[in-house]
Amino acid sequence: MLPPVRCLTCGAPLGHLYEPFKKRVEAGEDPEKVLDDLGVKRYCCRRTLYTSIAYIEQISKYSTSRIARYKQLEKGANA
């Protein structure tokens, strides 16, 4: 899942807030205060940012096209 570009409920743009939110929370700040500082007032937007997790790095390891490509490379190396 990619970071949210818009709120899933109201459609407000959130893409520009994801990175600052993520960095500040990982640095140890309280998510509630970070969302307040970023100006996110609606609870639907707060939920979208707070619950979004970027899985792209984890999912890419299991991509079927990537696995198939590695198998082809292995066959070519063994031939």
HTML snippet that shows the backbone in 3Dmol.js (N, CA, C, O; Angstrom):
<script src="https://3Dmol.org/build/3Dmol-min.js"></script>
<div id="view" style="width:600px;height:400px;position:relative"></div>
<script>
const pdb = `
ATOM      1  N   MET A   1       0.850  -1.175   0.000  1.00  0.00           N
ATOM      2  CA  MET A   1       0.000   0.000   0.000  1.00  0.00           C
ATOM      3  C   MET A   1       0.890   1.231   0.000  1.00  0.00           C
ATOM      4  O   MET A   1       1.844   1.332   0.772  1.00  0.00           O
ATOM      5  N   LEU A   2       0.566   2.146  -0.864  1.00  0.00           N
ATOM      6  CA  LEU A   2       1.299   3.401  -0.927  1.00  0.00           C
ATOM      7  C   LEU A   2       0.734   4.379   0.097  1.00  0.00           C
ATOM      8  O   LEU A   2      -0.413   4.232   0.520  1.00  0.00           O
ATOM      9  N   PRO A   3       1.498   5.343   0.488  1.00  0.00           N
ATOM     10  CA  PRO A   3       0.978   6.345   1.429  1.00  0.00           C
ATOM     11  C   PRO A   3      -0.250   7.035   0.848  1.00  0.00           C
ATOM     12  O   PRO A   3      -0.352   7.182  -0.370  1.00  0.00           O
ATOM     13  N   PRO A   4      -1.172   7.457   1.685  1.00  0.00           N
ATOM     14  CA  PRO A   4      -2.414   8.052   1.182  1.00  0.00           C
ATOM     15  C   PRO A   4      -2.169   9.396   0.499  1.00  0.00           C
ATOM     16  O   PRO A   4      -1.416  10.234   0.995  1.00  0.00           O
ATOM     17  N   VAL A   5      -2.813   9.579  -0.634  1.00  0.00           N
ATOM     18  CA  VAL A   5      -2.744  10.847  -1.348  1.00  0.00           C
ATOM     19  C   VAL A   5      -3.888  11.742  -0.888  1.00  0.00           C
ATOM     20  O   VAL A   5      -3.731  12.954  -0.743  1.00  0.00           O
ATOM     21  N   ARG A   6      -5.038  11.121  -0.661  1.00  0.00           N
ATOM     22  CA  ARG A   6      -6.229  11.834  -0.198  1.00  0.00           C
ATOM     23  C   ARG A   6      -6.878  11.051   0.935  1.00  0.00           C
ATOM     24  O   ARG A   6      -6.656   9.850   1.086  1.00  0.00           O
ATOM     25  N   CYS A   7      -7.683  11.751   1.727  1.00  0.00           N
ATOM     26  CA  CYS A   7      -8.451  11.096   2.783  1.00  0.00           C
ATOM     27  C   CYS A   7      -9.437  10.138   2.128  1.00  0.00           C
ATOM     28  O   CYS A   7     -10.071  10.478   1.129  1.00  0.00           O
ATOM     29  N   LEU A   8      -9.560   8.962   2.683  1.00  0.00           N
ATOM     30  CA  LEU A   8     -10.445   7.953   2.108  1.00  0.00           C
ATOM     31  C   LEU A   8     -11.912   8.314   2.249  1.00  0.00           C
ATOM     32  O   LEU A   8     -12.741   7.817   1.487  1.00  0.00           O
ATOM     33  N   THR A   9     -12.251   9.165   3.202  1.00  0.00           N
ATOM     34  CA  THR A   9     -13.642   9.518   3.459  1.00  0.00           C
ATOM     35  C   THR A   9     -14.050  10.833   2.811  1.00  0.00           C
ATOM     36  O   THR A   9     -15.017  10.875   2.049  1.00  0.00           O
ATOM     37  N   CYS A  10     -13.325  11.899   3.105  1.00  0.00           N
ATOM     38  CA  CYS A  10     -13.746  13.225   2.625  1.00  0.00           C
ATOM     39  C   CYS A  10     -13.010  13.689   1.377  1.00  0.00           C
ATOM     40  O   CYS A  10     -13.457  14.627   0.717  1.00  0.00           O
ATOM     41  N   GLY A  11     -11.893  13.054   1.039  1.00  0.00           N
ATOM     42  CA  GLY A  11     -11.161  13.414  -0.172  1.00  0.00           C
ATOM     43  C   GLY A  11     -10.176  14.565  -0.011  1.00  0.00           C
ATOM     44  O   GLY A  11      -9.618  15.038  -1.001  1.00  0.00           O
ATOM     45  N   ALA A  12      -9.954  15.019   1.207  1.00  0.00           N
ATOM     46  CA  ALA A  12      -8.999  16.107   1.433  1.00  0.00           C
ATOM     47  C   ALA A  12      -7.586  15.632   1.093  1.00  0.00           C
ATOM     48  O   ALA A  12      -7.238  14.490   1.392  1.00  0.00           O
ATOM     49  N   PRO A  13      -6.766  16.485   0.475  1.00  0.00           N
ATOM     50  CA  PRO A  13      -5.397  16.080   0.136  1.00  0.00           C
ATOM     51  C   PRO A  13      -4.543  15.879   1.390  1.00  0.00           C
ATOM     52  O   PRO A  13      -4.500  16.733   2.275  1.00  0.00           O
ATOM     53  N   LEU A  14      -3.858  14.720   1.445  1.00  0.00           N
ATOM     54  CA  LEU A  14      -3.025  14.388   2.600  1.00  0.00           C
ATOM     55  C   LEU A  14      -1.620  13.958   2.206  1.00  0.00           C
ATOM     56  O   LEU A  14      -0.767  13.778   3.075  1.00  0.00           O
ATOM     57  N   GLY A  15      -1.367  13.792   0.936  1.00  0.00           N
ATOM     58  CA  GLY A  15      -0.090  13.265   0.478  1.00  0.00           C
ATOM     59  C   GLY A  15       1.104  14.075   0.927  1.00  0.00           C
ATOM     60  O   GLY A  15       2.160  13.512   1.216  1.00  0.00           O
ATOM     61  N   HIS A  16       0.960  15.379   0.991  1.00  0.00           N
ATOM     62  CA  HIS A  16       2.075  16.242   1.389  1.00  0.00           C
ATOM     63  C   HIS A  16       2.335  16.199   2.897  1.00  0.00           C
ATOM     64  O   HIS A  16       3.356  16.709   3.358  1.00  0.00           O
ATOM     65  N   LEU A  17       1.434  15.604   3.662  1.00  0.00           N
ATOM     66  CA  LEU A  17       1.585  15.545   5.113  1.00  0.00           C
ATOM     67  C   LEU A  17       2.139  14.213   5.608  1.00  0.00           C
ATOM     68  O   LEU A  17       2.566  14.119   6.759  1.00  0.00           O
ATOM     69  N   TYR A  18       2.141  13.186   4.769  1.00  0.00           N
ATOM     70  CA  TYR A  18       2.521  11.852   5.219  1.00  0.00           C
ATOM     71  C   TYR A  18       3.966  11.784   5.697  1.00  0.00           C
ATOM     72  O   TYR A  18       4.231  11.282   6.790  1.00  0.00           O
ATOM     73  N   GLU A  19       4.901  12.281   4.896  1.00  0.00           N
ATOM     74  CA  GLU A  19       6.327  12.199   5.271  1.00  0.00           C
ATOM     75  C   GLU A  19       6.645  12.973   6.551  1.00  0.00           C
ATOM     76  O   GLU A  19       7.305  12.429   7.437  1.00  0.00           O
ATOM     77  N   PRO A  20       6.190  14.243   6.676  1.00  0.00           N
ATOM     78  CA  PRO A  20       6.464  14.950   7.935  1.00  0.00           C
ATOM     79  C   PRO A  20       5.844  14.243   9.145  1.00  0.00           C
ATOM     80  O   PRO A  20       6.453  14.175  10.213  1.00  0.00           O
ATOM     81  N   PHE A  21       4.628  13.718   8.965  1.00  0.00           N
ATOM     82  CA  PHE A  21       3.971  13.004  10.055  1.00  0.00           C
ATOM     83  C   PHE A  21       4.774  11.767  10.439  1.00  0.00           C
ATOM     84  O   PHE A  21       5.030  11.532  11.620  1.00  0.00           O
ATOM     85  N   LYS A  22       5.163  10.992   9.462  1.00  0.00           N
ATOM     86  CA  LYS A  22       5.900   9.752   9.706  1.00  0.00           C
ATOM     87  C   LYS A  22       7.234  10.032  10.412  1.00  0.00           C
ATOM     88  O   LYS A  22       7.575   9.365  11.389  1.00  0.00           O
ATOM     89  N   LYS A  23       7.975  11.013   9.916  1.00  0.00           N
ATOM     90  CA  LYS A  23       9.283  11.328  10.499  1.00  0.00           C
ATOM     91  C   LYS A  23       9.167  11.800  11.942  1.00  0.00           C
ATOM     92  O   LYS A  23       9.955  11.401  12.799  1.00  0.00           O
ATOM     93  N   ARG A  24       8.190  12.644  12.202  1.00  0.00           N
ATOM     94  CA  ARG A  24       8.045  13.185  13.552  1.00  0.00           C
ATOM     95  C   ARG A  24       7.590  12.123  14.550  1.00  0.00           C
ATOM     96  O   ARG A  24       8.031  12.117  15.699  1.00  0.00           O
ATOM     97  N   VAL A  25       6.709  11.225  14.112  1.00  0.00           N
ATOM     98  CA  VAL A  25       6.247  10.161  15.004  1.00  0.00           C
ATOM     99  C   VAL A  25       7.373   9.173  15.263  1.00  0.00           C
ATOM    100  O   VAL A  25       7.537   8.705  16.390  1.00  0.00           O
ATOM    101  N   GLU A  26       8.154   8.847  14.230  1.00  0.00           N
ATOM    102  CA  GLU A  26       9.293   7.950  14.415  1.00  0.00           C
ATOM    103  C   GLU A  26      10.356   8.568  15.322  1.00  0.00           C
ATOM    104  O   GLU A  26      11.116   7.847  15.968  1.00  0.00           O
ATOM    105  N   ALA A  27      10.412   9.887  15.372  1.00  0.00           N
ATOM    106  CA  ALA A  27      11.360  10.585  16.245  1.00  0.00           C
ATOM    107  C   ALA A  27      10.896  10.601  17.696  1.00  0.00           C
ATOM    108  O   ALA A  27      11.636  11.023  18.584  1.00  0.00           O
ATOM    109  N   GLY A  28       9.661  10.139  17.937  1.00  0.00           N
ATOM    110  CA  GLY A  28       9.184  10.020  19.306  1.00  0.00           C
ATOM    111  C   GLY A  28       8.112  11.008  19.715  1.00  0.00           C
ATOM    112  O   GLY A  28       7.702  11.019  20.876  1.00  0.00           O
ATOM    113  N   GLU A  29       7.649  11.837  18.797  1.00  0.00           N
ATOM    114  CA  GLU A  29       6.610  12.802  19.145  1.00  0.00           C
ATOM    115  C   GLU A  29       5.256  12.103  19.239  1.00  0.00           C
ATOM    116  O   GLU A  29       5.045  11.045  18.647  1.00  0.00           O
ATOM    117  N   ASP A  30       4.351  12.711  19.990  1.00  0.00           N
ATOM    118  CA  ASP A  30       2.997  12.190  20.150  1.00  0.00           C
ATOM    119  C   ASP A  30       2.214  12.407  18.851  1.00  0.00           C
ATOM    120  O   ASP A  30       2.140  13.538  18.369  1.00  0.00           O
ATOM    121  N   PRO A  31       1.628  11.352  18.273  1.00  0.00           N
ATOM    122  CA  PRO A  31       0.890  11.504  17.012  1.00  0.00           C
ATOM    123  C   PRO A  31      -0.234  12.535  17.083  1.00  0.00           C
ATOM    124  O   PRO A  31      -0.487  13.242  16.107  1.00  0.00           O
ATOM    125  N   GLU A  32      -0.901  12.626  18.215  1.00  0.00           N
ATOM    126  CA  GLU A  32      -1.989  13.593  18.357  1.00  0.00           C
ATOM    127  C   GLU A  32      -1.477  15.026  18.208  1.00  0.00           C
ATOM    128  O   GLU A  32      -2.098  15.842  17.526  1.00  0.00           O
ATOM    129  N   LYS A  33      -0.364  15.325  18.834  1.00  0.00           N
ATOM    130  CA  LYS A  33       0.202  16.670  18.751  1.00  0.00           C
ATOM    131  C   LYS A  33       0.762  16.964  17.364  1.00  0.00           C
ATOM    132  O   LYS A  33       0.680  18.096  16.888  1.00  0.00           O
ATOM    133  N   VAL A  34       1.328  15.951  16.717  1.00  0.00           N
ATOM    134  CA  VAL A  34       1.855  16.133  15.362  1.00  0.00           C
ATOM    135  C   VAL A  34       0.713  16.461  14.410  1.00  0.00           C
ATOM    136  O   VAL A  34       0.829  17.377  13.595  1.00  0.00           O
ATOM    137  N   LEU A  35      -0.386  15.724  14.507  1.00  0.00           N
ATOM    138  CA  LEU A  35      -1.537  15.999  13.638  1.00  0.00           C
ATOM    139  C   LEU A  35      -2.100  17.392  13.895  1.00  0.00           C
ATOM    140  O   LEU A  35      -2.503  18.081  12.957  1.00  0.00           O
ATOM    141  N   ASP A  36      -2.131  17.806  15.152  1.00  0.00           N
ATOM    142  CA  ASP A  36      -2.585  19.166  15.478  1.00  0.00           C
ATOM    143  C   ASP A  36      -1.662  20.207  14.855  1.00  0.00           C
ATOM    144  O   ASP A  36      -2.130  21.187  14.277  1.00  0.00           O
ATOM    145  N   ASP A  37      -0.346  19.997  14.972  1.00  0.00           N
ATOM    146  CA  ASP A  37       0.630  20.942  14.405  1.00  0.00           C
ATOM    147  C   ASP A  37       0.537  21.013  12.884  1.00  0.00           C
ATOM    148  O   ASP A  37       0.742  22.075  12.296  1.00  0.00           O
ATOM    149  N   LEU A  38       0.231  19.887  12.251  1.00  0.00           N
ATOM    150  CA  LEU A  38       0.119  19.862  10.792  1.00  0.00           C
ATOM    151  C   LEU A  38      -1.216  20.423  10.302  1.00  0.00           C
ATOM    152  O   LEU A  38      -1.406  20.603   9.099  1.00  0.00           O
ATOM    153  N   GLY A  39      -2.130  20.696  11.212  1.00  0.00           N
ATOM    154  CA  GLY A  39      -3.412  21.296  10.843  1.00  0.00           C
ATOM    155  C   GLY A  39      -4.457  20.297  10.397  1.00  0.00           C
ATOM    156  O   GLY A  39      -5.406  20.669   9.707  1.00  0.00           O
ATOM    157  N   VAL A  40      -4.309  19.044  10.770  1.00  0.00           N
ATOM    158  CA  VAL A  40      -5.289  18.018  10.407  1.00  0.00           C
ATOM    159  C   VAL A  40      -6.357  18.018  11.491  1.00  0.00           C
ATOM    160  O   VAL A  40      -6.107  17.584  12.616  1.00  0.00           O
ATOM    161  N   LYS A  41      -7.556  18.508  11.151  1.00  0.00           N
ATOM    162  CA  LYS A  41      -8.616  18.675  12.141  1.00  0.00           C
ATOM    163  C   LYS A  41      -9.677  17.579  12.071  1.00  0.00           C
ATOM    164  O   LYS A  41     -10.159  17.121  13.107  1.00  0.00           O
ATOM    165  N   ARG A  42     -10.041  17.162  10.883  1.00  0.00           N
ATOM    166  CA  ARG A  42     -11.116  16.171  10.735  1.00  0.00           C
ATOM    167  C   ARG A  42     -10.666  14.802  11.227  1.00  0.00           C
ATOM    168  O   ARG A  42      -9.538  14.376  10.979  1.00  0.00           O
ATOM    169  N   TYR A  43     -11.553  14.132  11.916  1.00  0.00           N
ATOM    170  CA  TYR A  43     -11.182  12.820  12.458  1.00  0.00           C
ATOM    171  C   TYR A  43     -10.973  11.792  11.359  1.00  0.00           C
ATOM    172  O   TYR A  43     -10.201  10.851  11.541  1.00  0.00           O
ATOM    173  N   CYS A  44     -11.649  11.950  10.212  1.00  0.00           N
ATOM    174  CA  CYS A  44     -11.449  10.984   9.123  1.00  0.00           C
ATOM    175  C   CYS A  44     -10.042  11.135   8.524  1.00  0.00           C
ATOM    176  O   CYS A  44      -9.398  10.143   8.183  1.00  0.00           O
ATOM    177  N   CYS A  45      -9.578  12.372   8.403  1.00  0.00           N
ATOM    178  CA  CYS A  45      -8.229  12.619   7.883  1.00  0.00           C
ATOM    179  C   CYS A  45      -7.177  12.159   8.881  1.00  0.00           C
ATOM    180  O   CYS A  45      -6.151  11.597   8.498  1.00  0.00           O
ATOM    181  N   ARG A  46      -7.435  12.399  10.160  1.00  0.00           N
ATOM    182  CA  ARG A  46      -6.505  11.963  11.202  1.00  0.00           C
ATOM    183  C   ARG A  46      -6.382  10.440  11.187  1.00  0.00           C
ATOM    184  O   ARG A  46      -5.283   9.898  11.302  1.00  0.00           O
ATOM    185  N   ARG A  47      -7.501   9.767  11.048  1.00  0.00           N
ATOM    186  CA  ARG A  47      -7.503   8.308  10.996  1.00  0.00           C
ATOM    187  C   ARG A  47      -6.719   7.801   9.797  1.00  0.00           C
ATOM    188  O   ARG A  47      -5.949   6.849   9.913  1.00  0.00           O
ATOM    189  N   THR A  48      -6.913   8.434   8.644  1.00  0.00           N
ATOM    190  CA  THR A  48      -6.230   8.000   7.431  1.00  0.00           C
ATOM    191  C   THR A  48      -4.720   8.115   7.581  1.00  0.00           C
ATOM    192  O   THR A  48      -3.994   7.193   7.208  1.00  0.00           O
ATOM    193  N   LEU A  49      -4.239   9.212   8.111  1.00  0.00           N
ATOM    194  CA  LEU A  49      -2.794   9.374   8.303  1.00  0.00           C
ATOM    195  C   LEU A  49      -2.260   8.461   9.411  1.00  0.00           C
ATOM    196  O   LEU A  49      -1.198   7.856   9.268  1.00  0.00           O
ATOM    197  N   TYR A  50      -2.994   8.370  10.496  1.00  0.00           N
ATOM    198  CA  TYR A  50      -2.513   7.620  11.658  1.00  0.00           C
ATOM    199  C   TYR A  50      -2.445   6.120  11.387  1.00  0.00           C
ATOM    200  O   TYR A  50      -1.553   5.441  11.895  1.00  0.00           O
ATOM    201  N   THR A  51      -3.370   5.602  10.596  1.00  0.00           N
ATOM    202  CA  THR A  51      -3.436   4.156  10.384  1.00  0.00           C
ATOM    203  C   THR A  51      -2.762   3.694   9.100  1.00  0.00           C
ATOM    204  O   THR A  51      -2.715   2.492   8.837  1.00  0.00           O
ATOM    205  N   SER A  52      -2.245   4.600   8.303  1.00  0.00           N
ATOM    206  CA  SER A  52      -1.620   4.184   7.044  1.00  0.00           C
ATOM    207  C   SER A  52      -0.208   3.676   7.300  1.00  0.00           C
ATOM    208  O   SER A  52       0.562   4.274   8.052  1.00  0.00           O
ATOM    209  N   ILE A  53       0.108   2.572   6.662  1.00  0.00           N
ATOM    210  CA  ILE A  53       1.424   1.961   6.773  1.00  0.00           C
ATOM    211  C   ILE A  53       1.905   1.685   5.360  1.00  0.00           C
ATOM    212  O   ILE A  53       1.175   1.097   4.563  1.00  0.00           O
ATOM    213  N   ALA A  54       3.099   2.093   5.045  1.00  0.00           N
ATOM    214  CA  ALA A  54       3.650   1.848   3.711  1.00  0.00           C
ATOM    215  C   ALA A  54       4.224   0.431   3.670  1.00  0.00           C
ATOM    216  O   ALA A  54       5.264   0.166   4.273  1.00  0.00           O
ATOM    217  N   TYR A  55       3.568  -0.457   2.980  1.00  0.00           N
ATOM    218  CA  TYR A  55       3.987  -1.844   2.870  1.00  0.00           C
ATOM    219  C   TYR A  55       4.826  -2.113   1.630  1.00  0.00           C
ATOM    220  O   TYR A  55       5.224  -3.257   1.412  1.00  0.00           O
ATOM    221  N   ILE A  56       5.104  -1.129   0.827  1.00  0.00           N
ATOM    222  CA  ILE A  56       5.702  -1.347  -0.482  1.00  0.00           C
ATOM    223  C   ILE A  56       7.030  -2.105  -0.401  1.00  0.00           C
ATOM    224  O   ILE A  56       7.296  -2.965  -1.241  1.00  0.00           O
ATOM    225  N   GLU A  57       7.863  -1.802   0.593  1.00  0.00           N
ATOM    226  CA  GLU A  57       9.144  -2.498   0.711  1.00  0.00           C
ATOM    227  C   GLU A  57       8.950  -3.959   1.090  1.00  0.00           C
ATOM    228  O   GLU A  57       9.675  -4.830   0.610  1.00  0.00           O
ATOM    229  N   GLN A  58       7.972  -4.228   1.950  1.00  0.00           N
ATOM    230  CA  GLN A  58       7.714  -5.589   2.383  1.00  0.00           C
ATOM    231  C   GLN A  58       7.077  -6.417   1.276  1.00  0.00           C
ATOM    232  O   GLN A  58       7.412  -7.590   1.112  1.00  0.00           O
ATOM    233  N   ILE A  59       6.173  -5.830   0.525  1.00  0.00           N
ATOM    234  CA  ILE A  59       5.457  -6.559  -0.520  1.00  0.00           C
ATOM    235  C   ILE A  59       6.357  -6.833  -1.716  1.00  0.00           C
ATOM    236  O   ILE A  59       6.230  -7.879  -2.353  1.00  0.00           O
ATOM    237  N   SER A  60       7.258  -5.917  -2.031  1.00  0.00           N
ATOM    238  CA  SER A  60       8.094  -6.084  -3.218  1.00  0.00           C
ATOM    239  C   SER A  60       8.966  -7.329  -3.149  1.00  0.00           C
ATOM    240  O   SER A  60       9.359  -7.856  -4.189  1.00  0.00           O
ATOM    241  N   LYS A  61       9.278  -7.815  -1.951  1.00  0.00           N
ATOM    242  CA  LYS A  61      10.079  -9.032  -1.819  1.00  0.00           C
ATOM    243  C   LYS A  61       9.347 -10.248  -2.372  1.00  0.00           C
ATOM    244  O   LYS A  61       9.975 -11.218  -2.797  1.00  0.00           O
ATOM    245  N   TYR A  62       8.017 -10.195  -2.368  1.00  0.00           N
ATOM    246  CA  TYR A  62       7.217 -11.346  -2.759  1.00  0.00           C
ATOM    247  C   TYR A  62       6.525 -11.162  -4.100  1.00  0.00           C
ATOM    248  O   TYR A  62       5.614 -11.921  -4.431  1.00  0.00           O
ATOM    249  N   SER A  63       6.933 -10.186  -4.862  1.00  0.00           N
ATOM    250  CA  SER A  63       6.342  -9.932  -6.163  1.00  0.00           C
ATOM    251  C   SER A  63       6.586 -11.127  -7.086  1.00  0.00           C
ATOM    252  O   SER A  63       7.719 -11.590  -7.215  1.00  0.00           O
ATOM    253  N   THR A  64       5.529 -11.626  -7.727  1.00  0.00           N
ATOM    254  CA  THR A  64       5.660 -12.810  -8.582  1.00  0.00           C
ATOM    255  C   THR A  64       6.525 -12.533  -9.803  1.00  0.00           C
ATOM    256  O   THR A  64       7.263 -13.415 -10.241  1.00  0.00           O
ATOM    257  N   SER A  65       6.454 -11.344 -10.357  1.00  0.00           N
ATOM    258  CA  SER A  65       7.283 -11.031 -11.517  1.00  0.00           C
ATOM    259  C   SER A  65       8.759 -10.990 -11.136  1.00  0.00           C
ATOM    260  O   SER A  65       9.614 -11.395 -11.923  1.00  0.00           O
ATOM    261  N   ARG A  66       9.059 -10.510  -9.949  1.00  0.00           N
ATOM    262  CA  ARG A  66      10.441 -10.449  -9.486  1.00  0.00           C
ATOM    263  C   ARG A  66      10.985 -11.868  -9.245  1.00  0.00           C
ATOM    264  O   ARG A  66      12.122 -12.176  -9.601  1.00  0.00           O
ATOM    265  N   ILE A  67      10.163 -12.712  -8.644  1.00  0.00           N
ATOM    266  CA  ILE A  67      10.573 -14.097  -8.390  1.00  0.00           C
ATOM    267  C   ILE A  67      10.795 -14.831  -9.705  1.00  0.00           C
ATOM    268  O   ILE A  67      11.766 -15.575  -9.845  1.00  0.00           O
ATOM    269  N   ALA A  68       9.898 -14.626 -10.674  1.00  0.00           N
ATOM    270  CA  ALA A  68      10.045 -15.274 -11.978  1.00  0.00           C
ATOM    271  C   ALA A  68      11.321 -14.805 -12.675  1.00  0.00           C
ATOM    272  O   ALA A  68      12.008 -15.604 -13.312  1.00  0.00           O
ATOM    273  N   ARG A  69      11.635 -13.545 -12.560  1.00  0.00           N
ATOM    274  CA  ARG A  69      12.844 -13.014 -13.185  1.00  0.00           C
ATOM    275  C   ARG A  69      14.100 -13.639 -12.561  1.00  0.00           C
ATOM    276  O   ARG A  69      15.036 -13.991 -13.279  1.00  0.00           O
ATOM    277  N   TYR A  70      14.124 -13.776 -11.260  1.00  0.00           N
ATOM    278  CA  TYR A  70      15.270 -14.399 -10.597  1.00  0.00           C
ATOM    279  C   TYR A  70      15.414 -15.867 -10.998  1.00  0.00           C
ATOM    280  O   TYR A  70      16.532 -16.360 -11.153  1.00  0.00           O
ATOM    281  N   LYS A  71      14.302 -16.561 -11.165  1.00  0.00           N
ATOM    282  CA  LYS A  71      14.367 -17.957 -11.585  1.00  0.00           C
ATOM    283  C   LYS A  71      14.943 -18.067 -12.992  1.00  0.00           C
ATOM    284  O   LYS A  71      15.728 -18.972 -13.276  1.00  0.00           O
ATOM    285  N   GLN A  72      14.550 -17.138 -13.879  1.00  0.00           N
ATOM    286  CA  GLN A  72      15.097 -17.139 -15.236  1.00  0.00           C
ATOM    287  C   GLN A  72      16.593 -16.871 -15.208  1.00  0.00           C
ATOM    288  O   GLN A  72      17.350 -17.509 -15.940  1.00  0.00           O
ATOM    289  N   LEU A  73      17.027 -15.936 -14.373  1.00  0.00           N
ATOM    290  CA  LEU A  73      18.448 -15.637 -14.268  1.00  0.00           C
ATOM    291  C   LEU A  73      19.228 -16.828 -13.732  1.00  0.00           C
ATOM    292  O   LEU A  73      20.340 -17.099 -14.187  1.00  0.00           O
ATOM    293  N   GLU A  74      18.653 -17.542 -12.767  1.00  0.00           N
ATOM    294  CA  GLU A  74      19.306 -18.732 -12.215  1.00  0.00           C
ATOM    295  C   GLU A  74      19.444 -19.825 -13.261  1.00  0.00           C
ATOM    296  O   GLU A  74      20.480 -20.486 -13.328  1.00  0.00           O
ATOM    297  N   LYS A  75      18.422 -20.024 -14.073  1.00  0.00           N
ATOM    298  CA  LYS A  75      18.468 -21.031 -15.133  1.00  0.00           C
ATOM    299  C   LYS A  75      19.552 -20.683 -16.158  1.00  0.00           C
ATOM    300  O   LYS A  75      20.279 -21.558 -16.629  1.00  0.00           O
ATOM    301  N   GLY A  76      19.648 -19.411 -16.492  1.00  0.00           N
ATOM    302  CA  GLY A  76      20.662 -18.968 -17.460  1.00  0.00           C
ATOM    303  C   GLY A  76      22.065 -19.145 -16.929  1.00  0.00           C
ATOM    304  O   GLY A  76      22.982 -19.449 -17.691  1.00  0.00           O
ATOM    305  N   ALA A  77      22.248 -18.962 -15.641  1.00  0.00           N
ATOM    306  CA  ALA A  77      23.572 -19.096 -15.034  1.00  0.00           C
ATOM    307  C   ALA A  77      23.983 -20.567 -14.910  1.00  0.00           C
ATOM    308  O   ALA A  77      25.168 -20.897 -14.960  1.00  0.00           O
ATOM    309  N   ASN A  78      22.997 -21.437 -14.749  1.00  0.00           N
ATOM    310  CA  ASN A  78      23.284 -22.869 -14.580  1.00  0.00           C
ATOM    311  C   ASN A  78      23.447 -23.588 -15.909  1.00  0.00           C
ATOM    312  O   ASN A  78      23.939 -24.716 -15.937  1.00  0.00           O
ATOM    313  N   ALA A  79      23.052 -22.974 -16.994  1.00  0.00           N
ATOM    314  CA  ALA A  79      23.113 -23.641 -18.299  1.00  0.00           C
ATOM    315  C   ALA A  79      24.497 -23.618 -18.898  1.00  0.00           C
ATOM    316  O   ALA A  79      24.705 -24.140 -19.993  1.00  0.00           O
TER     317      ALA A  79
END
`;
const viewer = $3Dmol.createViewer("view");
viewer.addModel(pdb, "pdb");
viewer.setStyle({}, {cartoon: {color: "spectrum"}});
viewer.zoomTo();
viewer.render();
</script>
